Amino acid sequence: MTYCVAISVNKGIVFASDSRTNAGVDYVTTYSKMNTFVWPDERICVLLTAGNLATSQAVVNSIRSDLAESSAKMSLRKGKYLHEVAHYIGQLSQKEQRQHADALEKSDSGGATASFILGGQIAGQPPAIYLIYPQGNYISASPETPFLQIGENKYGKPILDRIITPTTSLEDAARCALVSLESTIRSNISVGAPVELAIHTNDAIEEPYHQTLSLNSPMYKSMQKQWNEGLRRAFSRLPRFEWEDK
């Protein structure tokens, strides 16, 4: 399992992901879930992945192969709009799942499904984020819910619901994404560090700000400590029951 989130605000997009791919008593592995493709002044695409690792790796490999083949009918660079790129990735995912469907039905595997979040911007167009389902279809974020999640999302959603609006600053959105991930890591062993964070500023078609944080990173430790202490202070200030006042 994994957890990835993308947040779209008026000033740009924040992407965050964990790096755990397997968890057990004596077997834990890590693998980056964030892939960034940039053509300066032309377009930027950030792809977050969750689900079956073999499927998501195969999809990313197909994306890279199509980029290398000028004869490919479609690629990240050939889509005129970002939603066309989302459709293309959904088709690649469906193709990969069909290739292994029979073998997986005969095994005890959890299946070959994978989910993706695609975000970025094509020059001259507004930025966007899309959640691409295992079935190949996709949805975009909205002003009412300006964030998308894949993987183990329930633990990290409450902070997003309470804090994120389109007017949230990029820096606050990034902090909120980190708290969302930290809350998930704390509650679910299948999600783990290191955490990757990327920030795209609207109309800056260039490499996004990128940072990788381990559990021992000063920024992560300080954020974790202050968030925990803040929750305890807020809890201690909750209204008293009427019998407590007596």
FIKOLZA-1660 file (N, C-alpha, C; in steps of 0.1 Angstrom, whole numbers, plus 5000, padded with zeros to 4 digits):
% residues 246
   i   px   py   pz ch aa at
   1 5009 4988 5000  A  M  N
   1 5000 5000 5000  A  M CA
   1 5009 5012 5000  A  M  C
   2 5003 5024 4997  A  T  N
   2 5010 5036 4997  A  T CA
   2 5000 5047 4999  A  T  C
   3 5005 5060 4999  A  Y  N
   3 4997 5071 5000  A  Y CA
   3 5003 5083 4993  A  Y  C
   4 4995 5088 4983  A  C  N
   4 5000 5100 4976  A  C CA
   4 4989 5110 4975  A  C  C
   5 4993 5123 4975  A  V  N
   5 4983 5134 4974  A  V CA
   5 4988 5145 4965  A  V  C
   6 4979 5151 4958  A  A  N
   6 4981 5163 4950  A  A CA
   6 4971 5174 4954  A  A  C
   7 4976 5186 4956  A  I  N
   7 4968 5197 4961  A  I CA
   7 4969 5208 4951  A  I  C
   8 4958 5213 4945  A  S  N
   8 4958 5224 4936  A  S CA
   8 4952 5236 4942  A  S  C
   9 4960 5247 4943  A  V  N
   9 4956 5259 4949  A  V CA
   9 4958 5270 4938  A  V  C
  10 4954 5282 4941  A  N  N
  10 4954 5293 4931  A  N CA
  10 4968 5296 4926  A  N  C
  11 4978 5294 4935  A  K  N
  11 4992 5297 4931  A  K CA
  11 5000 5285 4925  A  K  C
  12 4995 5273 4926  A  G  N
  12 5002 5262 4920  A  G CA
  12 4997 5249 4925  A  G  C
  13 5006 5239 4924  A  I  N
  13 5002 5225 4928  A  I CA
  13 5013 5219 4937  A  I  C
  14 5009 5212 4947  A  V  N
  14 5018 5205 4956  A  V CA
  14 5015 5190 4954  A  V  C
  15 5026 5183 4953  A  F  N
  15 5026 5168 4952  A  F CA
  15 5034 5162 4964  A  F  C
  16 5028 5151 4970  A  A  N
  16 5035 5144 4981  A  A CA
  16 5033 5130 4980  A  A  C
  17 5042 5122 4983  A  S  N
  17 5041 5107 4983  A  S CA
  17 5050 5100 4993  A  S  C
  18 5046 5089 4998  A  D  N
  18 5055 5081 5006  A  D CA
  18 5063 5072 4997  A  D  C
  19 5071 5063 5003  A  S  N
  19 5080 5054 4995  A  S CA
  19 5080 5040 4998  A  S  C
  20 5070 5036 5006  A  R  N
  20 5069 5022 5010  A  R CA
  20 5062 5013 5000  A  R  C
  21 5067 5002 4996  A  T  N
  21 5061 4993 4986  A  T CA
  21 5057 4980 4992  A  T  C
  22 5062 4976 5004  A  N  N
  22 5058 4964 5010  A  N CA
  22 5061 4965 5025  A  N  C
  23 5053 4958 5033  A  A  N
  23 5055 4959 5047  A  A CA
  23 5052 4945 5053  A  A  C
  24 5060 4941 5062  A  G  N
  24 5058 4929 5069  A  G CA
  24 5067 4928 5081  A  G  C
  25 5067 4917 5088  A  V  N
  25 5075 4916 5101  A  V CA
  25 5090 4918 5098  A  V  C
  26 5095 4912 5087  A  D  N
  26 5109 4913 5084  A  D CA
  26 5112 4917 5070  A  D  C
  27 5102 4923 5063  A  Y  N
  27 5105 4926 5049  A  Y CA
  27 5098 4940 5045  A  Y  C
  28 5106 4950 5044  A  V  N
  28 5101 4963 5041  A  V CA
  28 5110 4969 5029  A  V  C
  29 5104 4973 5019  A  T  N
  29 5111 4979 5008  A  T CA
  29 5106 4993 5005  A  T  C
  30 5114 5001 4998  A  T  N
  30 5110 5014 4994  A  T CA
  30 5112 5016 4979  A  T  C
  31 5104 5025 4974  A  Y  N
  31 5105 5028 4959  A  Y CA
  31 5098 5041 4957  A  Y  C
  32 5104 5050 4949  A  S  N
  32 5098 5063 4947  A  S CA
  32 5085 5062 4939  A  S  C
  33 5075 5069 4944  A  K  N
  33 5061 5069 4937  A  K CA
  33 5059 5081 4929  A  K  C
  34 5070 5090 4928  A  M  N
  34 5068 5103 4921  A  M CA
  34 5077 5103 4909  A  M  C
  35 5072 5105 4897  A  N  N
  35 5079 5107 4885  A  N CA
  35 5076 5120 4879  A  N  C
  36 5087 5127 4875  A  T  N
  36 5086 5141 4870  A  T CA
  36 5092 5142 4856  A  T  C
  37 5084 5148 4847  A  F  N
  37 5088 5150 4833  A  F CA
  37 5087 5164 4830  A  F  C
  38 5098 5171 4826  A  V  N
  38 5098 5185 4823  A  V CA
  38 5104 5188 4810  A  V  C
  39 5097 5196 4802  A  W  N
  39 5103 5203 4790  A  W CA
  39 5102 5217 4792  A  W  C
  40 5113 5224 4796  A  P  N
  40 5112 5238 4800  A  P CA
  40 5105 5247 4790  A  P  C
  41 5096 5256 4795  A  D  N
  41 5088 5265 4787  A  D CA
  41 5078 5258 4778  A  D  C
  42 5077 5245 4779  A  E  N
  42 5067 5237 4771  A  E CA
  42 5056 5231 4780  A  E  C
  43 5061 5222 4789  A  R  N
  43 5051 5215 4797  A  R CA
  43 5058 5208 4809  A  R  C
  44 5051 5206 4819  A  I  N
  44 5056 5198 4831  A  I CA
  44 5045 5188 4835  A  I  C
  45 5049 5176 4837  A  C  N
  45 5040 5165 4841  A  C CA
  45 5046 5158 4853  A  C  C
  46 5038 5157 4864  A  V  N
  46 5042 5149 4876  A  V CA
  46 5032 5138 4877  A  V  C
  47 5037 5126 4879  A  L  N
  47 5029 5114 4880  A  L CA
  47 5032 5107 4893  A  L  C
  48 5021 5105 4901  A  L  N
  48 5022 5098 4914  A  L CA
  48 5015 5084 4911  A  L  C
  49 5020 5074 4918  A  T  N
  49 5015 5060 4915  A  T CA
  49 5012 5053 4928  A  T  C
  50 5002 5044 4928  A  A  N
  50 4998 5036 4939  A  A CA
  50 4992 5023 4934  A  A  C
  51 4993 5013 4942  A  G  N
  51 4987 5000 4937  A  G CA
  51 4998 4990 4934  A  G  C
  52 4995 4981 4925  A  N  N
  52 5005 4971 4921  A  N CA
  52 5017 4977 4915  A  N  C
  53 5029 4974 4921  A  L  N
  53 5041 4980 4917  A  L CA
  53 5045 4976 4903  A  L  C
  54 5043 4963 4900  A  A  N
  54 5047 4959 4886  A  A CA
  54 5039 4966 4876  A  A  C
  55 5026 4969 4878  A  T  N
  55 5018 4976 4868  A  T CA
  55 5022 4990 4867  A  T  C
  56 5024 4997 4879  A  S  N
  56 5028 5011 4878  A  S CA
  56 5042 5013 4872  A  S  C
  57 5051 5004 4874  A  Q  N
  57 5065 5004 4868  A  Q CA
  57 5063 5002 4853  A  Q  C
  58 5055 4993 4849  A  A  N
  58 5053 4990 4835  A  A CA
  58 5047 5002 4828  A  A  C
  59 5038 5009 4834  A  V  N
  59 5032 5021 4828  A  V CA
  59 5042 5032 4826  A  V  C
  60 5050 5034 4837  A  V  N
  60 5061 5044 4836  A  V CA
  60 5071 5040 4825  A  V  C
  61 5074 5027 4824  A  N  N
  61 5084 5023 4814  A  N CA
  61 5078 5026 4800  A  N  C
  62 5065 5023 4798  A  S  N
  62 5058 5026 4785  A  S CA
  62 5058 5040 4782  A  S  C
  63 5056 5049 4792  A  I  N
  63 5056 5063 4790  A  I CA
  63 5070 5067 4785  A  I  C
  64 5081 5062 4791  A  R  N
  64 5094 5066 4787  A  R CA
  64 5097 5060 4773  A  R  C
  65 5093 5049 4770  A  S  N
  65 5095 5043 4757  A  S CA
  65 5088 5051 4746  A  S  C
  66 5076 5055 4748  A  D  N
  66 5068 5063 4738  A  D CA
  66 5075 5077 4737  A  D  C
  67 5081 5082 4747  A  L  N
  67 5088 5095 4746  A  L CA
  67 5100 5093 4737  A  L  C
  68 5107 5082 4738  A  A  N
  68 5119 5079 4730  A  A CA
  68 5116 5076 4716  A  A  C
  69 5104 5072 4713  A  E  N
  69 5100 5068 4699  A  E CA
  69 5092 5079 4692  A  E  C
  70 5099 5085 4683  A  S  N
  70 5092 5096 4676  A  S CA
  70 5080 5092 4668  A  S  C
  71 5079 5079 4665  A  S  N
  71 5068 5073 4657  A  S CA
  71 5056 5070 4666  A  S  C
  72 5057 5071 4679  A  A  N
  72 5046 5067 4688  A  A CA
  72 5034 5076 4685  A  A  C
  73 5022 5071 4685  A  K  N
  73 5010 5078 4682  A  K CA
  73 5007 5088 4693  A  K  C
  74 5011 5085 4705  A  M  N
  74 5007 5093 4717  A  M CA
  74 5019 5093 4727  A  M  C
  75 5021 5104 4734  A  S  N
  75 5031 5104 4744  A  S CA
  75 5028 5116 4753  A  S  C
  76 5035 5118 4764  A  L  N
  76 5033 5129 4773  A  L CA
  76 5034 5143 4765  A  L  C
  77 5043 5143 4755  A  R  N
  77 5046 5155 4748  A  R CA
  77 5035 5158 4737  A  R  C
  78 5029 5147 4732  A  K  N
  78 5020 5149 4721  A  K CA
  78 5005 5152 4725  A  K  C
  79 5002 5151 4737  A  G  N
  79 4988 5154 4741  A  G CA
  79 4987 5170 4741  A  G  C
  80 4976 5174 4734  A  K  N
  80 4974 5189 4733  A  K CA
  80 4969 5195 4746  A  K  C
  81 4962 5186 4754  A  Y  N
  81 4957 5191 4767  A  Y CA
  81 4961 5180 4777  A  Y  C
  82 4961 5185 4790  A  L  N
  82 4965 5176 4800  A  L CA
  82 4955 5164 4802  A  L  C
  83 4942 5167 4800  A  H  N
  83 4933 5156 4801  A  H CA
  83 4935 5145 4790  A  H  C
  84 4940 5149 4779  A  E  N
  84 4944 5139 4769  A  E CA
  84 4955 5130 4774  A  E  C
  85 4964 5136 4781  A  V  N
  85 4975 5128 4787  A  V CA
  85 4970 5119 4798  A  V  C
  86 4960 5123 4805  A  A  N
  86 4954 5115 4816  A  A CA
  86 4947 5103 4809  A  A  C
  87 4940 5105 4798  A  H  N
  87 4934 5094 4791  A  H CA
  87 4944 5084 4785  A  H  C
  88 4955 5089 4780  A  Y  N
  88 4966 5081 4775  A  Y CA
  88 4972 5072 4786  A  Y  C
  89 4974 5078 4798  A  I  N
  89 4980 5070 4809  A  I CA
  89 4970 5059 4813  A  I  C
  90 4957 5063 4814  A  G  N
  90 4947 5053 4817  A  G CA
  90 4946 5041 4807  A  G  C
  91 4948 5044 4794  A  Q  N
  91 4949 5033 4784  A  Q CA
  91 4961 5024 4786  A  Q  C
  92 4973 5030 4790  A  L  N
  92 4984 5022 4792  A  L CA
  92 4982 5013 4804  A  L  C
  93 4976 5018 4815  A  S  N
  93 4973 5010 4826  A  S CA
  93 4964 4998 4823  A  S  C
  94 4953 5001 4816  A  Q  N
  94 4944 4991 4812  A  Q CA
  94 4951 4980 4803  A  Q  C
  95 4959 4984 4794  A  K  N
  95 4966 4975 4786  A  K CA
  95 4975 4965 4794  A  K  C
  96 4982 4971 4804  A  E  N
  96 4991 4963 4812  A  E CA
  96 4983 4954 4821  A  E  C
  97 4972 4958 4826  A  Q  N
  97 4964 4949 4835  A  Q CA
  97 4958 4937 4827  A  Q  C
  98 4954 4940 4814  A  R  N
  98 4948 4929 4806  A  R CA
  98 4959 4919 4803  A  R  C
  99 4971 4923 4801  A  Q  N
  99 4982 4913 4797  A  Q CA
  99 4984 4903 4808  A  Q  C
 100 4981 4907 4821  A  H  N
 100 4984 4898 4832  A  H CA
 100 4972 4893 4839  A  H  C
 101 4960 4896 4834  A  A  N
 101 4948 4892 4841  A  A CA
 101 4946 4877 4843  A  A  C
 102 4949 4869 4833  A  D  N
 102 4947 4855 4834  A  D CA
 102 4956 4849 4845  A  D  C
 103 4968 4853 4844  A  A  N
 103 4978 4847 4854  A  A CA
 103 4974 4851 4868  A  A  C
 104 4970 4863 4870  A  L  N
 104 4966 4868 4883  A  L CA
 104 4954 4861 4889  A  L  C
 105 4944 4858 4880  A  E  N
 105 4932 4851 4884  A  E CA
 105 4935 4837 4890  A  E  C
 106 4946 4831 4885  A  K  N
 106 4950 4818 4890  A  K CA
 106 4959 4818 4902  A  K  C
 107 4963 4830 4906  A  S  N
 107 4972 4831 4917  A  S CA
 107 4965 4837 4929  A  S  C
 108 4972 4838 4940  A  D  N
 108 4967 4844 4952  A  D CA
 108 4970 4859 4953  A  D  C
 109 4975 4865 4942  A  S  N
 109 4979 4879 4942  A  S CA
 109 4968 4888 4944  A  S  C
 110 4971 4900 4949  A  G  N
 110 4960 4910 4952  A  G CA
 110 4955 4917 4939  A  G  C
 111 4960 4913 4928  A  G  N
 111 4956 4919 4915  A  G CA
 111 4966 4928 4910  A  G  C
 112 4964 4932 4897  A  A  N
 112 4974 4941 4890  A  A CA
 112 4969 4955 4889  A  A  C
 113 4959 4959 4896  A  T  N
 113 4954 4973 4895  A  T CA
 113 4963 4983 4901  A  T  C
 114 4963 4995 4894  A  A  N
 114 4971 5006 4899  A  A CA
 114 4963 5019 4897  A  A  C
 115 4966 5029 4905  A  S  N
 115 4959 5042 4904  A  S CA
 115 4970 5052 4902  A  S  C
 116 4967 5063 4896  A  F  N
 116 4977 5074 4893  A  F CA
 116 4971 5087 4896  A  F  C
 117 4979 5097 4899  A  I  N
 117 4976 5111 4899  A  I CA
 117 4985 5118 4889  A  I  C
 118 4979 5124 4880  A  L  N
 118 4987 5132 4870  A  L CA
 118 4984 5147 4873  A  L  C
 119 4995 5155 4873  A  G  N
 119 4993 5169 4875  A  G CA
 119 5004 5177 4868  A  G  C
 120 5001 5189 4865  A  G  N
 120 5011 5197 4858  A  G CA
 120 5005 5208 4850  A  G  C
 121 5012 5213 4840  A  Q  N
 121 5007 5224 4832  A  Q CA
 121 5014 5224 4818  A  Q  C
 122 5006 5227 4808  A  I  N
 122 5011 5229 4795  A  I CA
 122 5011 5244 4792  A  I  C
 123 5022 5249 4787  A  A  N
 123 5023 5263 4785  A  A CA
 123 5011 5269 4778  A  A  C
 124 5006 5280 4783  A  G  N
 124 4994 5287 4777  A  G CA
 124 4981 5281 4782  A  G  C
 125 4981 5271 4790  A  Q  N
 125 4969 5265 4796  A  Q CA
 125 4970 5265 4811  A  Q  C
 126 4958 5264 4817  A  P  N
 126 4958 5264 4832  A  P CA
 126 4963 5251 4837  A  P  C
 127 4969 5251 4849  A  P  N
 127 4974 5238 4855  A  P CA
 127 4962 5230 4859  A  P  C
 128 4965 5217 4862  A  A  N
 128 4954 5208 4865  A  A CA
 128 4960 5195 4872  A  A  C
 129 4951 5188 4879  A  I  N
 129 4954 5175 4885  A  I CA
 129 4943 5166 4882  A  I  C
 130 4947 5153 4879  A  Y  N
 130 4937 5143 4875  A  Y CA
 130 4940 5130 4883  A  Y  C
 131 4929 5124 4888  A  L  N
 131 4930 5110 4894  A  L CA
 131 4926 5100 4884  A  L  C
 132 4935 5091 4881  A  I  N
 132 4933 5081 4870  A  I CA
 132 4930 5068 4877  A  I  C
 133 4918 5062 4876  A  Y  N
 133 4914 5050 4882  A  Y CA
 133 4919 5038 4876  A  Y  C
 134 4919 5026 4883  A  P  N
 134 4924 5014 4876  A  P CA
 134 4916 5010 4864  A  P  C
 135 4903 5015 4863  A  Q  N
 135 4895 5012 4851  A  Q CA
 135 4899 5021 4839  A  Q  C
 136 4908 5030 4841  A  G  N
 136 4913 5038 4830  A  G CA
 136 4906 5052 4829  A  G  C
 137 4895 5054 4835  A  N  N
 137 4888 5067 4835  A  N CA
 137 4895 5076 4845  A  N  C
 138 4891 5088 4845  A  Y  N
 138 4897 5098 4854  A  Y CA
 138 4888 5109 4858  A  Y  C
 139 4891 5116 4869  A  I  N
 139 4884 5128 4873  A  I CA
 139 4894 5139 4876  A  I  C
 140 4889 5151 4877  A  S  N
 140 4898 5162 4880  A  S CA
 140 4894 5168 4894  A  S  C
 141 4903 5176 4900  A  A  N
 141 4899 5182 4913  A  A CA
 141 4889 5194 4910  A  A  C
 142 4883 5199 4920  A  S  N
 142 4873 5209 4919  A  S CA
 142 4876 5220 4929  A  S  C
 143 4870 5232 4928  A  P  N
 143 4872 5243 4938  A  P CA
 143 4867 5238 4952  A  P  C
 144 4856 5230 4952  A  E  N
 144 4851 5225 4965  A  E CA
 144 4860 5215 4971  A  E  C
 145 4867 5207 4963  A  T  N
 145 4877 5197 4968  A  T CA
 145 4889 5198 4960  A  T  C
 146 4898 5207 4963  A  P  N
 146 4910 5210 4955  A  P CA
 146 4922 5200 4957  A  P  C
 147 4919 5188 4961  A  F  N
 147 4930 5178 4963  A  F CA
 147 4925 5165 4959  A  F  C
 148 4935 5156 4955  A  L  N
 148 4932 5143 4951  A  L CA
 148 4941 5133 4958  A  L  C
 149 4936 5121 4962  A  Q  N
 149 4944 5112 4969  A  Q CA
 149 4943 5098 4963  A  Q  C
 150 4954 5090 4964  A  I  N
 150 4954 5076 4960  A  I CA
 150 4961 5068 4971  A  I  C
 151 4957 5055 4972  A  G  N
 151 4963 5047 4982  A  G CA
 151 4956 5047 4995  A  G  C
 152 4963 5046 5006  A  E  N
 152 4957 5046 5019  A  E CA
 152 4954 5060 5023  A  E  C
 153 4942 5065 5019  A  N  N
 153 4939 5080 5020  A  N CA
 153 4931 5084 5032  A  N  C
 154 4925 5075 5039  A  K  N
 154 4915 5079 5050  A  K CA
 154 4921 5086 5062  A  K  C
 155 4934 5083 5065  A  Y  N
 155 4940 5089 5077  A  Y CA
 155 4944 5103 5074  A  Y  C
 156 4948 5106 5062  A  G  N
 156 4953 5119 5059  A  G CA
 156 4943 5129 5054  A  G  C
 157 4930 5124 5052  A  K  N
 157 4920 5133 5046  A  K CA
 157 4915 5143 5055  A  K  C
 158 4913 5141 5068  A  P  N
 158 4907 5151 5077  A  P CA
 158 4914 5164 5077  A  P  C
 159 4927 5164 5078  A  I  N
 159 4935 5177 5078  A  I CA
 159 4933 5184 5065  A  I  C
 160 4932 5177 5054  A  L  N
 160 4930 5183 5041  A  L CA
 160 4916 5190 5040  A  L  C
 161 4906 5183 5045  A  D  N
 161 4893 5188 5045  A  D CA
 161 4891 5201 5053  A  D  C
 162 4899 5202 5064  A  R  N
 162 4898 5213 5073  A  R CA
 162 4906 5225 5069  A  R  C
 163 4917 5223 5062  A  I  N
 163 4926 5234 5059  A  I CA
 163 4926 5238 5044  A  I  C
 164 4925 5229 5035  A  I  N
 164 4928 5233 5021  A  I CA
 164 4916 5239 5014  A  I  C
 165 4918 5251 5008  A  T  N
 165 4909 5258 5000  A  T CA
 165 4917 5263 4988  A  T  C
 166 4910 5268 4977  A  P  N
 166 4918 5273 4966  A  P CA
 166 4927 5285 4970  A  P  C
 167 4924 5292 4980  A  T  N
 167 4932 5304 4984  A  T CA
 167 4943 5301 4993  A  T  C
 168 4944 5288 4998  A  T  N
 168 4956 5284 5006  A  T CA
 168 4969 5287 4999  A  T  C
 169 4979 5292 5006  A  S  N
 169 4992 5294 5000  A  S CA
 169 4998 5281 4996  A  S  C
 170 5008 5282 4987  A  L  N
 170 5015 5270 4983  A  L CA
 170 5023 5264 4995  A  L  C
 171 5029 5273 5003  A  E  N
 171 5037 5268 5014  A  E CA
 171 5028 5261 5025  A  E  C
 172 5016 5267 5027  A  D  N
 172 5007 5261 5037  A  D CA
 172 5002 5248 5031  A  D  C
 173 4999 5247 5018  A  A  N
 173 4995 5235 5012  A  A CA
 173 5005 5224 5013  A  A  C
 174 5018 5228 5011  A  A  N
 174 5029 5218 5013  A  A CA
 174 5030 5213 5027  A  A  C
 175 5029 5222 5037  A  R  N
 175 5029 5218 5051  A  R CA
 175 5017 5209 5054  A  R  C
 176 5005 5212 5048  A  C  N
 176 4994 5204 5050  A  C CA
 176 4996 5190 5044  A  C  C
 177 5002 5189 5033  A  A  N
 177 5005 5176 5026  A  A CA
 177 5014 5168 5035  A  A  C
 178 5024 5174 5041  A  L  N
 178 5033 5167 5050  A  L CA
 178 5026 5162 5062  A  L  C
 179 5017 5170 5068  A  V  N
 179 5010 5165 5080  A  V CA
 179 5001 5154 5076  A  V  C
 180 4994 5155 5064  A  S  N
 180 4986 5144 5060  A  S CA
 180 4993 5131 5058  A  S  C
 181 5005 5132 5053  A  L  N
 181 5014 5120 5052  A  L CA
 181 5018 5115 5065  A  L  C
 182 5022 5124 5074  A  E  N
 182 5027 5120 5087  A  E CA
 182 5016 5113 5095  A  E  C
 183 5003 5118 5094  A  S  N
 183 4992 5112 5101  A  S CA
 183 4990 5098 5096  A  S  C
 184 4991 5096 5083  A  T  N
 184 4989 5083 5077  A  T CA
 184 5000 5073 5081  A  T  C
 185 5013 5078 5081  A  I  N
 185 5024 5069 5085  A  I CA
 185 5022 5065 5099  A  I  C
 186 5018 5074 5108  A  R  N
 186 5016 5071 5122  A  R CA
 186 5005 5060 5124  A  R  C
 187 4995 5060 5115  A  S  N
 187 4983 5051 5117  A  S CA
 187 4984 5038 5109  A  S  C
 188 4992 5037 5099  A  N  N
 188 4992 5026 5090  A  N CA
 188 5007 5022 5086  A  N  C
 189 5010 5009 5090  A  I  N
 189 5024 5005 5088  A  I CA
 189 5027 5003 5073  A  I  C
 190 5017 5002 5065  A  S  N
 190 5019 5000 5050  A  S CA
 190 5024 5012 5043  A  S  C
 191 5024 5024 5050  A  V  N
 191 5028 5036 5045  A  V CA
 191 5040 5041 5052  A  V  C
 192 5051 5045 5045  A  G  N
 192 5063 5048 5053  A  G CA
 192 5072 5058 5045  A  G  C
 193 5081 5064 5053  A  A  N
 193 5091 5073 5048  A  A CA
 193 5102 5065 5040  A  A  C
 194 5110 5072 5032  A  P  N
 194 5111 5087 5031  A  P CA
 194 5099 5093 5023  A  P  C
 195 5096 5105 5025  A  V  N
 195 5085 5113 5019  A  V CA
 195 5091 5122 5009  A  V  C
 196 5084 5122 4997  A  E  N
 196 5088 5131 4986  A  E CA
 196 5078 5142 4985  A  E  C
 197 5083 5154 4983  A  L  N
 197 5075 5166 4981  A  L CA
 197 5079 5174 4969  A  L  C
 198 5070 5178 4961  A  A  N
 198 5073 5186 4949  A  A CA
 198 5063 5197 4948  A  A  C
 199 5067 5209 4944  A  I  N
 199 5059 5221 4944  A  I CA
 199 5061 5228 4930  A  I  C
 200 5049 5229 4923  A  H  N
 200 5049 5236 4910  A  H CA
 200 5042 5249 4911  A  H  C
 201 5049 5260 4908  A  T  N
 201 5043 5273 4908  A  T CA
 201 5037 5276 4894  A  T  C
 202 5024 5280 4894  A  N  N
 202 5017 5282 4881  A  N CA
 202 5025 5291 4871  A  N  C
 203 5025 5286 4859  A  D  N
 203 5032 5293 4848  A  D CA
 203 5047 5293 4848  A  D  C
 204 5053 5286 4858  A  A  N
 204 5067 5284 4858  A  A CA
 204 5070 5270 4853  A  A  C
 205 5071 5269 4839  A  I  N
 205 5073 5257 4833  A  I CA
 205 5088 5253 4833  A  I  C
 206 5091 5247 4845  A  E  N
 206 5105 5243 4848  A  E CA
 206 5105 5233 4858  A  E  C
 207 5117 5228 4862  A  E  N
 207 5118 5217 4872  A  E CA
 207 5111 5223 4885  A  E  C
 208 5102 5215 4891  A  P  N
 208 5096 5220 4903  A  P CA
 208 5105 5218 4915  A  P  C
 209 5102 5226 4926  A  Y  N
 209 5110 5224 4938  A  Y CA
 209 5107 5210 4943  A  Y  C
 210 5118 5203 4947  A  H  N
 210 5116 5189 4951  A  H CA
 210 5125 5187 4963  A  H  C
 211 5119 5179 4973  A  Q  N
 211 5126 5176 4985  A  Q CA
 211 5122 5162 4990  A  Q  C
 212 5132 5155 4995  A  T  N
 212 5130 5142 5001  A  T CA
 212 5133 5142 5016  A  T  C
 213 5123 5138 5024  A  L  N
 213 5124 5139 5038  A  L CA
 213 5124 5125 5044  A  L  C
 214 5134 5122 5053  A  S  N
 214 5133 5110 5061  A  S CA
 214 5127 5113 5074  A  S  C
 215 5125 5103 5082  A  L  N
 215 5119 5105 5095  A  L CA
 215 5129 5113 5104  A  L  C
 216 5141 5113 5101  A  N  N
 216 5151 5120 5109  A  N CA
 216 5155 5134 5103  A  N  C
 217 5148 5138 5092  A  S  N
 217 5151 5151 5087  A  S CA
 217 5147 5162 5096  A  S  C
 218 5155 5172 5099  A  P  N
 218 5151 5183 5108  A  P CA
 218 5137 5189 5105  A  P  C
 219 5134 5191 5093  A  M  N
 219 5121 5197 5089  A  M CA
 219 5110 5187 5093  A  M  C
 220 5111 5175 5090  A  Y  N
 220 5101 5165 5093  A  Y CA
 220 5099 5163 5108  A  Y  C
 221 5110 5162 5115  A  K  N
 221 5109 5160 5130  A  K CA
 221 5103 5173 5137  A  K  C
 222 5107 5185 5132  A  S  N
 222 5101 5197 5138  A  S CA
 222 5086 5198 5135  A  S  C
 223 5082 5195 5122  A  M  N
 223 5068 5195 5119  A  M CA
 223 5060 5185 5127  A  M  C
 224 5065 5173 5128  A  Q  N
 224 5059 5162 5136  A  Q CA
 224 5057 5166 5151  A  Q  C
 225 5067 5172 5157  A  K  N
 225 5067 5176 5171  A  K CA
 225 5057 5187 5173  A  K  C
 226 5057 5197 5165  A  Q  N
 226 5048 5209 5167  A  Q CA
 226 5034 5205 5164  A  Q  C
 227 5032 5196 5154  A  W  N
 227 5018 5192 5151  A  W CA
 227 5012 5184 5163  A  W  C
 228 5020 5175 5168  A  N  N
 228 5015 5167 5180  A  N CA
 228 5013 5176 5192  A  N  C
 229 5022 5185 5195  A  E  N
 229 5020 5194 5206  A  E CA
 229 5008 5203 5204  A  E  C
 230 5006 5208 5192  A  G  N
 230 4994 5216 5189  A  G CA
 230 4981 5209 5191  A  G  C
 231 4981 5196 5186  A  L  N
 231 4968 5188 5188  A  L CA
 231 4965 5186 5203  A  L  C
 232 4976 5184 5211  A  R  N
 232 4974 5182 5226  A  R CA
 232 4968 5195 5232  A  R  C
 233 4974 5206 5228  A  R  N
 233 4969 5219 5233  A  R CA
 233 4955 5222 5229  A  R  C
 234 4951 5219 5217  A  A  N
 234 4938 5221 5212  A  A CA
 234 4928 5212 5220  A  A  C
 235 4932 5199 5222  A  F  N
 235 4924 5190 5229  A  F CA
 235 4921 5194 5244  A  F  C
 236 4932 5199 5250  A  S  N
 236 4930 5203 5264  A  S CA
 236 4921 5215 5265  A  S  C
 237 4918 5223 5255  A  R  N
 237 4910 5234 5255  A  R CA
 237 4896 5232 5251  A  R  C
 238 4892 5219 5248  A  L  N
 238 4879 5216 5244  A  L CA
 238 4869 5219 5256  A  L  C
 239 4856 5222 5252  A  P  N
 239 4847 5225 5263  A  P CA
 239 4845 5214 5273  A  P  C
 240 4843 5218 5286  A  R  N
 240 4841 5209 5297  A  R CA
 240 4827 5204 5297  A  R  C
 241 4824 5192 5302  A  F  N
 241 4811 5188 5305  A  F CA
 241 4806 5196 5317  A  F  C
 242 4793 5198 5318  A  E  N
 242 4787 5206 5328  A  E CA
 242 4790 5201 5342  A  E  C
 243 4791 5187 5343  A  W  N
 243 4794 5182 5357  A  W CA
 243 4809 5185 5361  A  W  C
 244 4818 5187 5351  A  E  N
 244 4831 5190 5355  A  E CA
 244 4833 5204 5361  A  E  C
 245 4824 5213 5357  A  D  N
 245 4825 5227 5362  A  D CA
 245 4821 5227 5377  A  D  C
 246 4812 5217 5381  A  K  N
 246 4808 5217 5394  A  K CA
 246 4819 5211 5403  A  K  C
% end
